[in-house]
C-alpha cells in the first residue's frame, strides 16, 4: 500500500492535534502547519495527497490560500477540504466555488472523517489502487463527471454543553471500568495461588501423617521385641516355637501394612505431581488471560484517550461560540470567571491535564458621547458620520486586551490553589489583529448599528485547551 500524506493547516494546536490523530488512525501520514503562508511554503517542496484547511487564521485566510493553491498548476489537483467552525449553505457554496471538495466541522467525529475520505476516494487503499492503475502514457481515458459531493453540515453536531458533559461522564466510566478489570485480574491470580498452596499443604500434611504412623508402628514392634528377648530365652522350645510363629505372623502383618502404606504414599505422591501439573497449566492459562486482558486494556485506554481528545475539542468549540464580552467590559471579567470555573471542574473530572490558553480580541466600536461626556453606543438610526470609531494603536490594544476585573483576579487565586499542577491559565492579547468578521468600508452613510454588530462579533476571548503532552 502506498504511503499517503495529508497536510493540516490550522492556527489552533488542539485542532491540528485532534485531526492528525484521527487521520493517523486511518493509516495516513500527517504534516501540520499553523498558517496559510507556511502552507504555501511547504507546497513548494512537498506535494501531499490531500489538504485540510482552516478558514479563519492570522494573515491570509483559508479562502485566499485555496485561490493561491488552485492557481498553481503544480498544486491545483490536490483535493482541499475546509476544516472550520463556519457553517451554512452560503459558506459551503463559496468554498465549492473556490475549489474545496468538502467542508468539515471542527467538532468532527472519526466516523464522519472516514465517510468523507471514502466519498472523496482518499482512503489509503483507494489512493493506492489509483496509483497502481495509472494508465500508460498517451492512453486517453474517458472523463467521469462526479455528482456534487454532499458537505458535512456542522449543524448536525450537538452544540449543547450538557451533551459535552455527558461525553465526559462516559469517558470517566470507561476509565473506571479499566481500573476495575485490572483489580479483578490481580485478585484472580492471588486467589488461584492461594488455592494451589492450600491443596499442596493438605497433601503434604497427609503424607507426613502416613509416614509417622508407619514409623510409630515399626518402633513399637522393635521395642517390644527387644523387651521380650530375655523372657524368650528362658522359655521351653514349644513355647519358643509358638512365639516365633506369632512373631512371624506379626512381621508379615506389619510388612503388609508397610507395603500398603508405601502404595498410599506413592499414590499421594502421584496425586501431588498431577496437582502440580494442573497448577502449572492453570498458571499458564492465567498468564495468557492476563496478557490478552492487558492488550485489551491497552486498546481501551488508547480509545478512551482519543475519546477524551475529541471531547476536549468539542468543548473548546462550544465555548468559543459564546465568548463575546460587552463593548464597555474588561476582557477578563466576572462572567468569564464563572464560565471557566465550571469548565475547569469538567476538565479536571475527565482527567485532562494541561493549559487553558485565553486570548482576547478587541472590536472597533463606533461610539458617541452622551450629555455627561461619557461614551455610549449610538441609537438605531445613526450612521458612521455621527459616531467615532475607536482607532487605537498596537500598544493600547495590547494593554486593554489584558485588563482583568477584581472578581477575575480573585478567581485566578482560587484556581491556582484548587488545581495546583494539573491545570494552568495563560493570558494573551491579540488586540485588533485577528477579527473573525471583516469590517465593511468606512462609508459615512453606513449604519452605525450594523457596524457595531460586526465589532461585537470580533470583541471576544478565544479559549484553547492545550494537553500536557502537546506542551512538552
C-alpha positions in Angstrom: 0.0 0.0 0.0 1.4 3.4 -1.0 2.3 6.0 1.7 -0.4 8.6 1.9 0.3 12.2 3.1 -2.1 14.8 4.4 -1.4 18.4 5.2 -3.3 20.1 8.1 -3.4 23.9 8.0 -4.8 25.4 11.3 -3.6 28.1 13.8 -5.1 26.0 16.7 -2.7 23.4 18.1 -5.6 21.5 19.6 -7.4 21.3 16.2 -4.2 20.2 14.5 -3.6 17.5 17.2 -7.2 16.1 17.1 -7.5 15.9 13.3 -3.9 14.5 12.9 -4.7 11.7 15.4 -7.9 10.7 13.5 -6.0 10.7 10.2 -3.2 8.6 11.5 -5.9 6.1 12.8 -6.7 5.6 9.1 -3.1 4.9 8.2 -2.5 8.4 6.7 0.8 10.2 7.4 0.3 13.9 8.5 2.3 17.1 8.3 0.9 20.2 10.0 1.5 24.0 9.7 -0.1 26.9 11.6 -0.7 29.4 8.8 -1.7 29.7 5.1 1.7 31.4 4.3 3.6 28.5 5.9 1.4 26.0 3.9 2.3 27.7 0.6 6.0 27.5 1.5 5.5 23.8 2.4 3.9 23.1 -1.0 7.0 24.5 -2.8 8.9 21.3 -1.8 6.3 18.7 -0.9 3.1 17.6 -2.6 0.6 16.0 -0.2 -2.3 13.7 -1.3 -4.9 16.0 0.4 -5.1 19.3 2.4 -7.3 20.2 5.3 -7.6 24.0 5.5 -8.9 26.2 8.4 -10.7 29.3 7.3 -10.0 32.0 10.0 -6.3 32.4 10.6 -4.0 35.4 11.2 -2.8 36.9 7.9 -4.0 35.0 4.9 -7.3 33.2 5.5 -8.4 29.8 4.1 -10.2 31.1 1.0 -7.2 33.2 0.0 -4.9 30.1 0.4 -7.3 28.0 -1.8 -7.1 30.6 -4.6 -3.3 30.6 -4.4 -3.1 26.7 -4.4 -5.6 26.3 -7.3 -3.8 29.0 -9.4 -0.5 27.0 -9.3 -0.6 24.1 -11.9 1.7 22.1 -9.6 -0.8 22.0 -6.7 -4.1 22.6 -8.5 -5.1 19.0 -8.5 -4.6 18.4 -4.7 -8.0 18.0 -3.1 -8.7 20.6 -0.4 -11.2 20.2 2.5 -12.2 23.1 4.7 -11.8 22.3 8.4 -13.7 25.1 10.1 -16.3 26.2 12.6 -18.1 28.2 9.9 -21.3 26.7 8.5 -24.3 27.5 6.3 -25.3 26.9 2.7 -23.8 30.2 1.5 -20.4 29.4 3.0 -20.5 25.9 1.5 -21.2 27.2 -1.9 -18.4 29.8 -1.6 -16.0 27.0 -0.6 -17.0 24.8 -3.5 -16.8 27.7 -6.0 -13.2 28.3 -4.9 -12.3 24.6 -5.4 -12.8 22.9 -2.0 -14.2 19.4 -2.4 -15.8 19.3 1.1 -16.3 21.2 4.3 -15.7 19.5 7.7 -16.8 20.8 11.1 -14.3 21.4 13.9 -16.2 19.0 16.1 -15.6 16.3 13.6 -16.2 12.6 14.6 -14.0 9.8 13.4 -16.9 8.1 11.5 -17.6 11.4 9.7 -14.0 11.7 8.6 -14.0 8.1 7.3 -17.2 8.8 5.3 -15.7 12.0 3.8 -12.4 10.3 2.9 -14.2 7.4 1.3 -16.5 9.7 -0.6 -13.6 11.6 -2.0 -11.6 8.4 -2.8 -8.9 9.4 -0.3 -8.6 6.4 1.9 -5.1 4.7 1.7 -6.4 1.6 -0.2 -8.4 3.8 -2.6 -5.4 6.1 -3.4 -3.1 3.0 -3.6 -5.4 1.4 -6.2 -5.4 4.7 -8.2 -1.6 4.8 -8.2 -1.4 1.1 -9.3 -3.9 1.6 -12.1 -2.3 4.7 -13.7 -2.7 4.4 -17.5 0.3 4.2 -19.8 1.4 7.5 -21.4 -0.7 8.7 -24.4 -3.6 6.4 -23.4 -6.7 8.6 -23.3 -9.3 7.8 -20.6 -12.9 8.9 -20.5 -13.6 11.8 -18.3 -16.0 10.9 -15.5 -18.3 13.6 -14.2 -18.9 13.1 -10.5 -22.1 14.1 -8.8 -22.0 17.1 -6.5 -20.4 15.9 -3.2 -22.6 16.4 -0.2 -20.9 18.5 2.5 -21.0 17.6 6.2 -23.1 20.3 7.9 -21.8 21.5 11.3 -25.4 21.8 12.5 -25.6 18.0 12.6 -23.3 18.1 15.6 -24.7 18.9 19.1 -23.8 22.3 20.4 -25.2 21.9 23.9 -22.6 21.8 26.7 -24.8 19.3 28.6 -24.1 16.7 25.9 -20.4 17.5 26.2 -20.6 16.9 29.9 -22.3 13.5 29.2 -19.4 12.5 27.0 -17.0 13.3 29.8 -19.0 11.1 32.2 -18.8 8.2 29.7 -15.1 8.8 29.4 -14.7 8.6 33.2 -16.8 5.4 33.4 -14.6 3.8 30.7 -11.5 4.7 32.8 -13.2 3.3 36.0 -14.0 0.0 34.1 -10.4 -0.3 33.1 -9.2 0.1 36.7 -11.8 -2.4 37.9 -10.7 -5.0 35.3 -7.0 -4.6 36.4 -8.0 -5.2 40.1 -10.1 -8.3 39.2 -7.2 -9.8 37.3 -4.9 -9.3 40.3 -7.5 -10.7 42.7 -8.0 -13.8 40.4 -4.3 -14.6 40.3 -3.9 -14.2 44.1 -6.9 -16.4 44.7 -5.5 -19.1 42.3 -2.1 -19.0 44.0 -3.8 -19.3 47.5 -5.9 -22.3 46.5 -3.0 -24.1 44.9 -0.9 -23.6 48.1 -3.8 -24.9 50.3 -4.2 -28.1 48.2 -0.4 -28.7 48.2 -0.3 -28.2 52.0 -3.1 -30.7 52.6 -1.4 -33.4 50.5 2.0 -32.9 52.3 0.2 -33.0 55.7 -1.4 -36.3 54.8 1.9 -37.7 53.6 3.5 -36.7 56.9 0.8 -38.4 58.9 1.2 -41.7 57.0 4.9 -41.7 57.4 4.6 -41.0 61.1 2.1 -43.9 61.5 4.4 -46.4 59.8 7.4 -45.2 61.8 5.5 -45.5 65.1 4.3 -49.0 64.3 7.8 -50.2 63.4 9.3 -48.5 66.5 6.7 -50.2 68.8 7.4 -53.6 67.2 11.2 -53.2 67.7 10.8 -52.1 71.3 8.5 -54.9 72.2 10.8 -57.4 70.5 13.8 -56.1 72.5 11.9 -56.1 75.8 10.7 -59.7 75.3 14.1 -61.1 74.2 15.2 -62.0 77.7 12.0 -63.8 78.6 12.1 -65.5 75.2 15.4 -67.3 76.1 14.1 -68.7 79.3 11.0 -70.4 77.7 10.7 -74.0 76.6 11.2 -75.0 73.0 7.5 -75.4 72.4 6.7 -72.1 73.8 9.5 -70.6 71.8 8.1 -72.0 68.6 4.7 -70.6 69.5 6.2 -67.2 70.0 8.2 -67.5 66.8 5.0 -68.3 64.9 3.2 -65.4 66.4 6.1 -63.0 65.7 6.3 -64.3 62.1 2.6 -63.6 61.7 3.1 -60.1 63.2 6.1 -59.4 60.9 4.1 -60.5 57.9 1.2 -58.3 59.0 3.4 -55.3 59.6 5.1 -55.9 56.3 1.8 -55.9 54.6 0.8 -52.8 56.4 4.1 -51.1 55.4 3.6 -52.2 51.8 0.0 -50.8 51.9 1.4 -47.5 53.4 4.0 -47.4 50.7 1.4 -47.8 48.0 -0.7 -45.0 49.5 2.4 -42.8 49.7 3.2 -43.4 46.1 -0.5 -42.7 45.2 -0.4 -39.4 47.2 3.0 -38.5 45.6 1.4 -39.1 42.1 -1.6 -37.0 43.0 0.8 -34.3 44.2 2.7 -34.4 40.9 -0.6 -34.3 39.0 -1.7 -31.4 41.1 1.5 -29.5 40.4 0.9 -30.1 36.6 -2.7 -28.8 37.0 -1.4 -25.8 38.8 1.2 -25.2 36.1 -1.5 -25.4 33.4 -3.7 -23.0 35.4 -0.8 -20.6 35.8 -0.2 -20.7 32.0 -3.9 -20.1 31.4 -3.9 -17.2 33.9 -0.8 -15.7 32.3 -2.4 -16.0 28.9 -5.6 -14.5 30.1 -3.6 -11.7 31.8 -1.7 -11.0 28.6 -4.9 -10.9 26.5 -6.7 -8.7 29.0 -3.7 -6.3 29.2 -3.7 -6.0 25.4 -7.5 -5.3 25.5 -7.0 -2.8 28.3 -4.2 -1.0 26.4 -6.5 -0.8 23.4 -9.3 0.6 25.5 -7.0 3.1 27.1 -6.0 4.3 23.7 -9.6 4.6 22.6 -10.5 6.4 25.8 -7.7 8.9 25.2 -8.9 9.5 21.7 -12.4 10.0 23.0 -11.1 12.4 25.7 -9.2 14.4 23.0 -12.4 14.7 20.8 -14.5 15.7 23.8 -12.0 18.4 24.7 -12.1 19.7 21.1 -15.9 19.7 21.2 -15.9 21.6 24.5 -13.5 24.2 23.1 -15.6 24.7 20.0 -18.8 25.1 22.1 -17.3 27.6 24.5 -15.9 29.8 21.6 -19.4 30.2 20.2 -20.4 32.2 23.3 -17.2 34.0 24.1 -18.1 37.7 23.4 -18.0 40.4 26.0 -19.7 43.8 26.0 -18.0 46.9 24.5 -17.5 48.6 27.9 -16.4 45.4 29.8 -12.9 44.2 30.6 -12.0 41.1 28.6 -11.3 39.0 31.7 -14.4 39.6 33.8 -16.8 38.1 36.3 -18.9 36.3 33.6 -15.8 34.7 32.0 -14.6 33.6 35.5 -17.8 31.8 36.2 -17.7 30.0 32.8 -14.0 29.0 33.3 -14.8 27.7 36.8 -17.4 25.2 35.6 -15.3 24.3 32.6 -12.2 23.6 34.8 -14.3 21.3 37.0 -15.4 19.3 33.9 -11.8 19.1 32.6 -10.4 18.0 36.0 -13.1 15.4 36.4 -12.4 14.0 33.0 -8.7 13.6 33.7 -7.5 16.4 31.4 -4.1 17.9 32.4 -2.6 20.9 30.6 -3.2 24.6 30.0 -6.2 26.8 29.3 -5.0 29.5 26.9 -7.1 32.7 26.8 -6.5 35.2 24.0 -8.5 38.5 23.9 -9.6 40.2 20.7 -10.9 43.7 20.5 -13.6 45.1 18.3 -13.6 48.6 16.7 -16.8 50.1 18.0 -18.3 53.4 16.7 -19.3 55.4 19.8 -21.0 58.7 20.6 -20.7 60.9 23.7 -23.7 61.5 26.0 -24.6 64.6 27.9 -22.0 63.8 30.7 -19.3 63.3 28.1 -19.2 59.5 28.6 -19.0 57.1 25.6 -22.0 55.1 24.6 -23.4 53.2 21.6 -25.3 55.3 19.0 -29.1 54.9 18.6 -30.6 52.7 15.8 -30.9 55.3 13.0 -27.4 56.9 13.3 -24.7 56.4 10.7 -20.9 56.3 10.9 -20.8 60.1 10.2 -22.5 60.6 13.6 -20.1 58.5 15.7 -16.4 58.0 16.2 -14.6 54.7 15.5 -12.2 53.8 18.4 -9.0 53.5 16.4 -6.2 52.6 18.8 -2.5 51.7 18.3 -0.9 48.3 19.0 0.4 49.2 22.5 -3.0 50.5 23.6 -4.8 47.4 22.2 -2.4 45.0 24.0 -2.9 46.9 27.3 -6.7 47.0 27.0 -6.7 43.3 26.0 -5.1 42.2 29.2 -7.3 44.1 31.7 -8.9 42.0 34.4 -11.8 42.8 36.8 -11.4 42.4 40.6 -13.6 39.3 40.5 -11.5 37.7 37.8 -8.4 38.3 39.9 -10.0 36.5 42.8 -10.9 33.7 40.5 -7.2 33.3 39.4 -6.0 33.0 43.0 -8.7 30.3 43.9 -8.0 28.5 40.6 -4.2 28.1 41.3 -4.9 26.8 44.8 -7.5 24.3 43.7 -5.9 22.8 40.6 -2.2 23.1 41.5 -0.1 21.5 38.7 -3.0 19.8 36.8 -4.4 22.9 35.1 -2.8 26.2 34.2 -4.1 29.6 32.9 -2.3 31.7 30.3 -3.3 35.2 29.1 -2.6 36.8 25.7 -3.8 39.9 23.8 -4.2 39.9 20.0 -5.6 43.4 20.0 -7.3 44.3 16.7 -5.1 42.0 14.6 -7.5 39.0 14.1 -11.1 39.9 13.5 -13.4 36.9 13.0 -15.7 39.1 10.8 -14.4 41.6 8.3 -15.5 45.2 8.6 -17.0 47.0 5.5 -15.6 50.1 4.1 -16.0 53.2 6.3 -18.8 54.8 4.3 -20.2 57.8 6.3 -23.8 56.6 5.4 -23.3 53.1 6.6 -25.5 52.1 9.6 -23.6 52.5 12.9 -25.7 49.7 14.4 -24.6 47.3 11.7 -21.0 48.3 12.1 -21.2 47.8 15.9 -22.8 44.4 15.4 -19.7 43.3 13.4 -17.5 44.8 16.1 -19.3 42.9 18.8 -18.6 39.6 17.0 -14.9 40.5 17.0 -14.9 41.6 20.7 -14.2 38.2 22.2 -11.9 35.9 24.3 -10.8 32.8 22.5 -10.4 29.7 24.7 -7.9 27.0 23.7 -7.2 23.8 25.7 -3.6 22.5 25.4 -3.0 19.0 26.7 0.2 18.4 28.7 1.7 16.1 26.0 1.4 18.9 23.4 3.1 21.4 25.7 6.1 19.1 26.2 
